[in-house]
Amino acid sequence: MNKQTGRLAGPVLTCLVAMFGLNAAVQAEDPEPPLGVNVLEATFKWRPNYVSDDMLIHADKDANNWLHYGKDYQGWRFSQLGQVTRDNVKKLVPKWNLSFGVNDAQVSQTTVVNGRIYVTASQNKVFSLDGSTGRMIWKYERSLPGDLGPRLCCEAVNRGVAVYKDMVYMATLDTHIVALNNTTGRVVWEKKMGDYTSGEIYTSMPLVADGKIVVGNSGGDVGGNVGKITALDPDTGEIVWQTLTRPNSASDPHAATWANDSWRTGGASAWLTGNYEAKTNTIYWGVGNPSPDFDPSVRKGDNLYSNSTLAMDAKTGKIKFHFQYTPNDAWDYDGNNETILVDDEKGRKVWLHGDRNGHLYSIDRTSGKCNWVVPIARVNWVKSWGDNCRPIVNPDKVPGYDKIATDIAPILDGGKEWHPAAYSPQTKLLYVPYIDSSMDIQAKKMEWKRGEWFLSSKVLKANPYTGGIKAFNATTGEQVWSRPQSTPATSGLLATAGGIVFSGDAEGFFAAMRDDTGETLWRFNVGTGIHGNPTTFTVDGKQYVAIVYGPGGGSLWPLVYGELFKQQNRGGGMMVFGLAD
């Protein structure tokens, strides 16, 4: 019996060993998790497109991927990649190009996981692409309601997707959050967040924080919709918490900052992606302008929390503190712009914020107190500053019913628009895209109507414009260099370990400049205006730089870029550059 067993067991055992041995060999050849993956559950089996909490927390140490809106939770938009340097950047050439197939503005950027690109286009499209070749892996397109167009603020734009575990998350114009399987593009769940017929939409890239999907809404200027910041369960889409950015009842203690119950239609949207500080479990999120936009007389008071950055508990959504940049805003100076979290050279934990009101701020992120404020571009709506950097307004620049306020600087799109700045830990400089322009405004009385524009302007005129890039000392606010250009800087910035800052402009030039002087080292015209943000990543050890292009998507475009539109093709896509072989 033993002999028989032995005779039977031999071949069987050999077969089993071969089978399991082969499987083990295959598993052993699997690549290791990328840099940044350090802490995983014991039963975890790494998958090529999987994004763990640890990867997100340590994205600042992960040179190969681009996992957040600002590259990392700090929002630095700095990459440790240094293959492309000041010396060889002139050898950058297009490697591939993708047309999005739509004519609308393009304001998005790439999210990259281990060589796999996820990028959105206007009209609620998501593409999954091979980062080295541009080969399309899958595409998701969402049908939009036919009556959506008149309610859109700034064309049918989308700013990008978040990635978490095995999913890709997109906020849609028709007020849904959609979770897609990152390998197949299949819809896993979707959650309705509001009613687009009221003028509410969603355009921002979601933020993954504390294991939740956090997103803010748009639509404060159309219908005066209340601003909302919402956290959802990533597996089901169920709402975990929701924070309103203005009062929702007369009993709210901040209702007194909105005269005549104007909080009811006060707007204060939350349409740009925030940041997250894991050590304190704090989310920093910007809030936009009050409405009606240009008639502060009907909403006297500070209009909290409009034009502010909120510091929020990531677990509950409770507001810990806030800083308001432009109380009782009369000029549409949204406070949505990004916060960049830095420990400065004086040992202070701060956030740096370039505001549309034309100023750069350093705010203590433990207390919300202002360290300093300096101008980014020409500013004249402020006469001086009070306690805690509170602006003392120039009354000559406040529009009225019987008065046209002329040459108000900056223009409504700001001394700095929403396009994000970048910070380099190598130079300790903050790089800011700026606009130099002004406007003429006359206010008018306007009745609120659901789902309709609520601007209250009789005259709204844009004056000649320029712009460029400026570099500021992150500790003192001192301007270190300036690179002017003939048109405003209309893309976000990217700083790299190669000593380079990348930017785009309205004429279609994608440029690289020295991070210490601003000297232009290389530029390439993509064929139409740039309004998206640059990113960089690696595939198979090679560095690539990507830019999304396609003009439009903001009030400046129709107001002051009419001549450029006559010369440029509409539509857009994405172009990826690499060093010539």
C-alpha positions in Angstrom: 0.0 0.0 0.0 2.8 2.3 0.9 4.5 1.4 -2.3 1.4 2.1 -4.3 0.8 5.3 -2.5 4.4 6.3 -3.2 4.0 5.4 -6.8 0.8 7.6 -7.1 2.0 10.4 -4.9 5.2 11.0 -6.8 3.6 12.2 -10.0 0.8 14.0 -8.2 3.2 15.8 -5.9 5.4 16.7 -8.7 2.4 18.1 -10.6 1.3 20.0 -7.5 4.7 21.4 -6.9 5.0 22.4 -10.5 1.7 24.1 -10.4 2.2 26.0 -7.1 5.9 26.6 -7.9 5.0 28.2 -11.2 2.4 30.4 -9.5 4.9 31.3 -6.8 7.4 32.2 -9.5 4.9 34.4 -11.2 4.0 36.1 -8.0 7.7 36.6 -7.1 8.2 38.4 -10.4 5.4 40.9 -9.6 6.8 44.4 -9.2 7.1 45.9 -5.8 4.7 48.6 -4.6 5.9 52.1 -5.5 7.7 54.5 -3.3 5.4 55.8 -0.6 3.7 52.5 0.2 4.9 51.5 3.6 1.9 50.5 5.8 -0.6 48.1 4.4 -3.0 45.5 5.9 -1.5 42.1 6.4 -3.7 40.4 3.8 -3.1 43.1 1.2 -2.1 42.0 -2.3 -0.6 44.8 -4.3 -2.4 45.7 -7.6 -0.9 47.9 -10.2 -3.4 50.7 -10.0 -4.2 50.5 -6.3 -3.8 53.7 -4.3 -3.5 53.2 -0.5 -3.9 55.7 2.3 -0.2 55.5 2.8 0.6 56.4 -0.8 -1.7 59.5 -0.5 -0.1 60.6 2.8 3.5 60.2 1.5 2.8 61.5 -2.0 5.4 64.2 -1.3 8.1 61.5 -1.3 6.7 59.7 -4.4 8.4 61.2 -7.4 6.9 58.9 -9.9 3.2 59.5 -9.5 0.8 62.4 -9.3 -1.9 61.5 -6.8 -3.4 64.8 -5.6 -4.6 68.1 -7.1 -1.5 69.8 -5.7 0.8 66.7 -6.1 0.7 66.1 -2.3 -1.5 67.0 0.6 0.7 70.2 1.2 -0.3 71.5 -2.3 3.3 72.3 -3.2 3.0 71.2 -6.9 6.7 70.3 -6.6 8.1 67.1 -8.1 11.3 65.5 -6.9 12.0 64.4 -10.5 15.2 65.8 -11.9 15.8 64.0 -15.2 14.7 67.2 -17.0 17.1 69.9 -16.0 18.0 73.5 -16.8 20.7 72.1 -19.1 18.6 69.6 -21.1 15.1 71.1 -21.0 15.6 72.5 -24.5 15.5 68.9 -25.7 11.9 68.4 -24.6 9.7 67.3 -27.5 6.1 66.1 -27.8 5.8 62.4 -27.3 2.1 62.1 -27.9 -1.1 64.1 -28.0 -4.7 63.3 -27.2 -7.7 65.3 -28.6 -10.6 65.4 -26.2 -13.1 65.7 -29.0 -15.0 68.7 -27.6 -14.9 72.4 -28.2 -15.3 73.6 -24.6 -12.6 75.0 -22.3 -10.3 72.5 -20.7 -9.2 73.3 -17.1 -8.1 69.9 -15.9 -4.9 68.1 -15.1 -3.6 64.5 -15.1 -3.7 62.1 -12.2 -1.1 59.4 -12.6 -0.8 56.0 -10.9 2.2 53.8 -11.8 2.3 54.9 -15.5 -1.5 55.0 -15.8 -3.0 58.4 -16.6 -6.5 59.5 -15.6 -7.6 62.8 -17.0 -11.0 64.6 -17.4 -12.3 66.7 -20.3 -15.2 69.1 -20.4 -18.7 67.6 -21.0 -17.9 65.1 -18.2 -15.5 62.8 -19.9 -12.8 60.7 -18.2 -10.0 59.0 -20.1 -7.6 56.2 -18.8 -4.4 56.2 -20.8 -1.0 54.6 -21.0 1.4 57.3 -19.9 4.2 56.5 -22.3 2.2 56.0 -25.5 -1.2 57.7 -25.0 -3.0 54.5 -25.8 -6.5 54.7 -24.6 -7.4 52.0 -22.0 -11.0 53.1 -21.3 -13.2 56.1 -21.7 -16.2 57.2 -19.6 -18.7 59.7 -21.0 -21.7 61.0 -19.0 -24.8 62.2 -20.9 -25.7 65.7 -19.7 -29.2 67.3 -19.6 -30.0 69.4 -22.6 -31.1 72.4 -20.5 -27.8 72.6 -18.5 -26.0 75.1 -20.7 -27.6 78.4 -19.6 -26.8 77.6 -16.0 -23.1 77.0 -16.4 -20.8 79.7 -15.0 -17.7 79.0 -17.0 -18.4 76.4 -19.7 -18.8 72.7 -19.2 -15.5 72.2 -17.4 -14.1 69.7 -15.0 -10.8 69.9 -13.0 -9.8 66.3 -12.6 -10.4 63.1 -10.7 -9.3 61.7 -7.4 -8.0 58.1 -7.0 -8.4 55.9 -4.0 -8.0 52.2 -3.6 -9.4 50.6 -6.8 -11.6 53.6 -7.8 -11.6 56.8 -9.7 -13.9 59.6 -8.4 -15.4 62.4 -10.5 -17.7 65.3 -9.7 -20.2 66.0 -12.5 -21.9 69.1 -13.9 -25.3 67.6 -13.2 -24.5 67.4 -9.5 -23.4 63.8 -9.1 -20.4 62.1 -7.7 -19.4 59.1 -9.7 -17.1 56.2 -8.6 -15.5 54.3 -11.5 -13.5 51.1 -11.3 -10.0 52.2 -12.1 -9.2 49.2 -14.3 -12.4 49.0 -16.4 -14.0 52.4 -16.1 -17.2 50.7 -15.0 -19.6 52.7 -12.8 -19.5 51.3 -9.2 -21.9 53.9 -7.7 -23.1 57.4 -8.2 -24.6 59.9 -5.7 -26.9 62.8 -6.5 -25.7 65.9 -4.6 -28.2 68.6 -5.7 -30.4 70.0 -8.4 -28.8 71.5 -11.5 -31.9 73.4 -12.4 -31.3 75.7 -9.5 -27.9 76.6 -11.0 -25.9 74.3 -8.8 -23.1 72.3 -10.5 -19.9 70.5 -9.6 -16.6 71.1 -11.4 -13.8 70.5 -8.8 -11.5 67.6 -8.4 -12.4 65.6 -5.3 -10.0 65.4 -2.3 -9.4 62.1 -0.5 -8.9 62.9 3.2 -9.2 60.7 6.3 -10.6 57.9 4.2 -13.4 60.0 2.8 -14.1 61.6 -0.6 -14.5 65.4 -0.1 -15.9 67.7 -2.7 -17.2 71.3 -3.0 -20.0 72.7 -5.2 -20.4 75.6 -7.7 -23.4 77.8 -8.5 -23.3 80.7 -6.1 -23.5 83.2 -8.9 -26.4 81.4 -10.6 -29.3 81.2 -8.3 -27.4 82.1 -5.2 -27.0 78.5 -4.2 -25.5 77.8 -0.8 -21.9 76.7 -0.8 -21.4 73.1 0.4 -18.4 71.0 1.3 -19.4 67.3 1.6 -17.6 64.2 2.7 -18.7 60.8 1.3 -18.0 57.2 2.1 -15.7 56.0 -0.7 -17.3 52.5 -0.9 -21.0 53.5 -1.0 -21.3 57.2 -1.7 -23.3 57.8 1.4 -22.8 61.3 3.0 -20.7 61.2 6.1 -20.9 65.0 6.8 -21.8 68.2 5.1 -20.7 71.7 6.0 -22.5 74.8 4.7 -20.3 77.9 3.9 -23.0 80.4 4.8 -25.9 80.5 7.2 -29.0 78.4 6.4 -31.3 79.9 9.1 -31.8 83.1 11.0 -30.7 81.4 14.2 -27.2 80.8 12.8 -24.8 83.2 14.7 -23.3 84.3 11.4 -26.6 85.3 9.9 -26.0 88.8 11.5 -23.1 89.3 9.1 -25.7 89.3 6.2 -28.0 92.3 6.5 -31.7 92.0 5.5 -31.6 88.2 5.6 -29.4 88.3 2.5 -27.8 85.0 3.5 -30.8 83.3 1.9 -29.3 83.9 -1.5 -25.8 84.6 -0.5 -23.8 82.1 -2.6 -20.3 81.5 -1.2 -19.5 78.4 -3.3 -16.7 76.0 -2.6 -15.6 75.1 -6.1 -11.9 74.5 -5.9 -10.1 71.6 -4.3 -8.8 72.0 -0.8 -5.8 70.6 1.1 -5.4 68.2 4.0 -3.0 68.0 7.0 -2.9 64.4 8.3 -1.1 65.2 11.6 -3.9 67.5 12.8 -6.6 65.8 10.7 -7.5 69.2 9.3 -9.0 70.1 5.9 -8.3 73.6 4.4 -10.9 74.6 1.9 -11.5 77.9 0.1 -14.9 79.7 -0.2 -16.0 82.0 -3.0 -17.7 85.3 -3.3 -21.1 86.3 -1.9 -24.0 87.1 -4.2 -25.3 89.3 -5.7 -21.7 89.9 -6.9 -21.4 93.6 -7.3 -24.0 95.1 -4.9 -22.6 95.0 -1.4 -25.2 97.5 -0.2 -28.0 94.8 0.0 -25.8 92.5 2.1 -24.0 94.8 4.5 -21.7 93.0 6.9 -18.8 90.6 6.5 -20.9 87.9 4.8 -19.3 84.9 6.5 -17.9 82.6 5.4 -17.6 84.0 1.9 -14.1 84.8 0.6 -12.5 82.7 3.3 -10.3 79.7 3.9 -11.9 77.3 6.3 -9.9 75.0 8.6 -12.2 72.0 9.2 -12.1 68.8 11.2 -11.8 66.0 8.7 -13.7 63.6 10.9 -16.8 65.7 11.4 -16.6 68.7 9.0 -16.8 71.1 12.0 -15.1 74.5 11.3 -12.2 75.0 13.7 -11.4 78.5 12.5 -11.3 80.6 9.4 -9.6 83.5 7.7 -11.5 86.0 5.6 -9.6 87.8 2.8 -12.3 90.2 1.5 -15.2 91.0 3.8 -18.4 92.3 2.1 -16.8 91.7 -1.3 -18.0 94.2 -4.0 -15.8 93.0 -6.8 -16.2 89.2 -7.2 -12.9 88.4 -5.6 -13.5 84.7 -4.8 -11.5 83.4 -1.9 -11.4 79.8 -3.4 -7.8 79.9 -4.3 -5.5 77.1 -3.0 -3.7 77.0 0.3 -0.1 75.8 0.3 1.0 74.3 3.6 4.6 75.3 4.5 6.7 75.3 7.7 8.6 78.6 7.0 12.2 79.4 7.9 11.0 81.1 11.1 9.6 77.8 12.3 6.0 78.9 11.7 3.4 76.5 10.4 1.6 78.6 7.8 -0.5 78.4 4.7 0.3 80.6 1.8 -2.5 81.9 -0.3 -2.5 84.1 -3.4 -6.0 85.7 -3.5 -7.9 87.1 -6.4 -8.1 90.3 -4.4 -4.5 90.8 -5.6 -2.6 89.9 -2.4 -0.4 87.1 -1.2 -1.0 86.0 2.5 0.9 84.1 5.1 -1.6 82.7 7.6 -0.7 80.8 10.8 -2.5 77.4 10.4 -2.7 76.8 14.1 -4.6 80.0 14.9 -5.8 81.5 11.6 -3.9 84.7 12.4 -2.2 86.7 9.6 1.6 87.0 9.5 1.9 89.3 6.5 0.2 90.4 3.3 1.9 91.7 0.2 0.5 92.7 -3.3 0.8 90.3 -6.2 -0.1 92.8 -8.9 -1.4 96.3 -9.2 -4.0 96.9 -6.4 -6.1 100.0 -5.6 -9.3 98.8 -3.9 -7.5 98.8 -0.5 -6.3 102.0 1.2 -4.6 100.3 4.1 -4.7 97.4 6.6 -6.3 97.0 10.0 -5.8 94.4 12.7 -5.1 90.8 11.4 -4.6 92.0 7.8 -8.2 93.3 7.6 -8.5 95.5 4.5 -9.6 99.1 4.8 -11.5 99.7 1.6 -10.9 102.6 -0.9 -14.5 104.0 -1.2 -13.8 105.4 -4.7 -13.5 101.8 -5.9 -16.8 100.6 -4.6 -19.5 100.4 -7.3 -22.9 102.1 -6.7 -26.3 102.4 -8.5 -25.5 106.0 -9.7 -21.8 105.6 -9.9 -19.4 103.9 -12.2 -16.3 102.9 -10.3 -13.5 103.1 -12.9 -10.1 101.4 -13.1 -10.6 99.0 -10.2 -7.5 96.9 -9.7 -7.4 94.0 -9.9 -10.0 92.8 -12.4 -12.8 90.4 -11.2 -10.7 87.4 -12.1 -8.1 88.7 -9.8 -4.4 89.6 -9.3 -4.2 85.9 -9.3 -6.9 83.7 -10.8 -7.7 80.1 -9.6 -4.7 78.6 -11.3 -2.5 77.2 -8.6 0.8 78.5 -7.5 3.8 76.2 -6.8 6.4 76.0 -3.9 9.9 74.7 -4.1 11.6 73.4 -0.9 14.9 73.8 -2.7 14.6 77.5 -3.3 12.1 78.3 -0.5 10.3 80.4 -3.1 6.6 80.5 -3.9 5.8 80.9 -7.7 2.6 82.7 -8.5 0.9 83.3 -11.8 -0.4 86.8 -11.9 -2.7 89.2 -13.8 -2.3 92.9 -14.2 -5.6 94.4 -15.2 -8.5 96.5 -14.0 -12.3 97.0 -14.6 -15.1 99.5 -14.5 -18.3 98.5 -12.6 -21.7 100.1 -12.0 -24.1 98.2 -9.7 -27.8 97.7 -10.3 -30.7 96.5 -8.2 -31.6 93.0 -9.2 -34.3 90.6 -8.1 -33.3 87.0 -7.2 -34.7 84.3 -9.3 -34.1 80.6 -8.9 -31.6 79.2 -11.5 -30.8 82.6 -13.0 -27.7 84.7 -12.9 -27.5 87.0 -9.8 -24.7 89.5 -10.6 -26.2 93.0 -10.1 -24.0 94.8 -12.6 -25.2 97.5 -15.0 -21.7 98.1 -16.3 -18.9 95.6 -16.4 -15.9 96.5 -18.5 -12.4 94.9 -18.6 -9.4 97.1 -19.3 -6.1 96.3 -20.9 -4.2 93.4 -19.4 -0.8 91.8 -19.0 0.5 89.3 -16.5 3.3 86.8 -15.9 5.0 84.8 -13.1 6.4 86.1 -9.9 8.5 84.5 -7.2 8.2 85.4 -3.5 10.2 84.5 -0.5 7.9 82.1 1.4 9.0 83.4 4.8 9.0 87.1 4.3 6.8 87.7 1.3 9.6 89.6 -0.5 9.4 89.5 -4.2 12.5 87.8 -5.6 11.9 88.0 -9.4 9.3 88.7 -12.0 8.8 87.4 -15.5 6.3 89.6 -17.3 4.4 88.5 -20.4 1.9 90.1 -22.9 -1.0 88.0 -21.6 -2.0 86.8 -18.2 -0.7 83.5 -16.9 -3.6 81.2 -17.4 -2.4 77.9 -16.2 -1.2 76.5 -12.9 2.5 76.1 -12.2 4.8 73.1 -11.7 8.2 73.3 -9.9 10.7 70.4 -10.1 14.0 69.2 -8.6 15.6 70.0 -12.0 15.5 73.7 -11.1 12.6 74.4 -13.4 9.2 76.0 -13.2 6.6 75.2 -15.9 3.7 77.4 -17.0 1.2 78.0 -19.8 -0.4 81.1 -21.3 -3.4 82.3 -23.3 -1.4 82.3 -26.6 -0.7 78.6 -26.2 2.9 78.7 -25.1 4.0 76.0 -22.7 7.2 77.3 -21.1 10.0 76.3 -18.7 11.9 78.8 -16.7 14.7 78.8 -14.2 13.4 78.6 -10.6 16.0 81.0 -9.3 15.8 83.8 -11.8 12.7 83.3 -14.0 14.8 83.1 -17.2 12.9 81.4 -20.0 14.8 78.2 -21.1 12.3 76.6 -23.4 8.8 77.0 -24.8 6.5 75.2 -27.2 3.2 76.4 -28.7 0.5 73.7 -28.4 -1.7 75.4 -31.0 -4.3 77.0 -28.8 -4.7 78.7 -25.4 -3.7 76.9 -22.2 -6.0 77.0 -19.2 -5.1 73.6 -17.5 -2.4 72.7 -15.1 1.0 71.0 -15.8 2.1 67.7 -14.1 5.0 65.4 -14.3 5.5 61.7 -13.8 7.6 58.7 -14.8 6.9 55.6 -16.9 9.6 52.9 -17.1 12.0 55.3 -15.4 11.6 58.1 -17.9 10.3 61.5 -16.9 7.3 63.0 -18.8 5.7 66.4 -18.5 2.0 66.9 -19.4 -0.2 69.9 -20.1 -4.0 70.1 -20.7 -4.8 72.8 -23.3 -8.0 74.4 -24.6 -9.0 78.1 -24.1 -12.0 79.4 -22.1 -13.5 78.6 -18.8 -13.5 81.9 -16.9 -14.9 85.4 -17.0 -11.7 86.8 -18.4 -11.9 84.8 -21.6 -15.0 86.4 -23.1 -14.2 89.8 -21.6 -10.7 90.4 -22.7 -9.6 87.5 -25.0 -12.0 88.2 -27.8 -9.2 88.9 -30.3 -7.3 85.8 -29.3 -10.5 83.7 -29.9 -10.6 85.1 -33.5 -7.1 83.7 -34.1 -7.3 80.4 -32.2 -9.0 77.1 -32.7 -11.4 76.1 -29.9 -11.3 72.6 -28.5 -8.5 71.0 -26.6 -6.7 68.0 -25.4 -3.5 66.9 -23.7 0.1 67.0 -24.8 2.8 64.9 -23.2 6.5 65.9 -23.5 9.7 63.9 -22.9 13.4 64.3 -23.7 14.4 63.5 -27.2 15.8 60.0 -27.6 
